[in-house]
Amino acid sequence: MAALALVPLLAELAGQPFYITLVTRILIFALAATGLNLVLGYGGMISMGHALYIGVGAYAVGILSSYGVTSGWIHLGAALACGGLIALLIGAISLRTSGVGYIMITLAFAQMLYFLVVSLRQFGGDDGLPLASRSDFSGLPLSNPNVLYYLVFVVLAVTLYCFRRLVHARFGMLLRGAKCNPRRMAALGFPLLRYRLLAYVISAQVCVIAGLLMANLTNFVSPSYMHWAVSGELLVMVVLGGLGTLMGPVVGALCMLILEEVLSSLPFTLPYGLDEVVRSHWLGLMGLFIIVVTLALRRGLYGALIAGKEKLS
């Protein structure tokens, strides 16, 4: 986190402002993956619909700004209200199932709302919607890349701190207990549905905030933010970094998106013309990397670091 705090300074010294935008995008995905990790890593609930809430946050900014509402606080309040209501409804239905049924219901709800947004021609439909203006948070100029970067960084840091407190509190212990042995927890008299639903709503709200920040970064909102593939990417980030670890989603997002950027553009030359092969088939190489890490490091990249530290101590 200390290294991430220095990114704008290092990018300016290197004369590469593009890196500020790149790392801002990575931190936004890390924030969304951190939200997903609460239900996936700590609660054992595999959701394939969390991209839906990124879209809710983004479209709250896009739709309100198209009507001349520029206040970031109104954008945030509307996004959290809509996201919370949708999460409460979807969670109340999907959490009554388990296993594949839960996965498919979350996926189905996300795809339903994705196609609903695509059909809204007045808000760009499949083509998306350019922002009329960015969110105005009491004079914070989010058009300045450095200001936006540090806003995202602070939101991520605060979220990590709050989640650290949450997972070590009674609520977090109960959530982890329900993941390990739900029948025993229910037999002890704990209302599992209530706690899991609360965790699901909190998780969704973090993704809503990530969507709001993403809209301000790209100055554009698109239905693609809500597509199931984005939910899959978030899931991979959590697994890659380490399920049920605080910093795992951040490490997973950093590794996955930096590797994606390096392989797709390949800023250096390889012998025997291999650079062109890598650029053409970078998705296959990404998949191979994820498979190797998943098989070799069952606890993920950050989880493996923690395990190694425990062995040394």
Secondary structure, DSSP 8 states (H G I E B T S, - for coil): -HHHHTHHHHHHHHT-THHHHHHHHHHHHHHHHHHHHIIIIIT----S-THHHHHHHHHHHHHHHHTT--BHHHHHHHHHHHHHHHHHHHHHHHTTS-THHHHHHHHHHHHHHHHHHHT-GGGTGGG-EE-SS--BBTTB-TTSHHHHHHHHHHHHHHHHHHHHHHHTSHHHHHHHHHHH-HHHHHHTT--HHHHHHHHHHHHHHHHHHHHHHHHHHHTEE-GGGGSHHHHHHHHHHHHHH-TT-SSHHHHHHHHHHHHHHHHHH--S--GGGHHHHHHHTHHHHHHHHHHHHHHH-TTHHHHHHHHHHHHH-
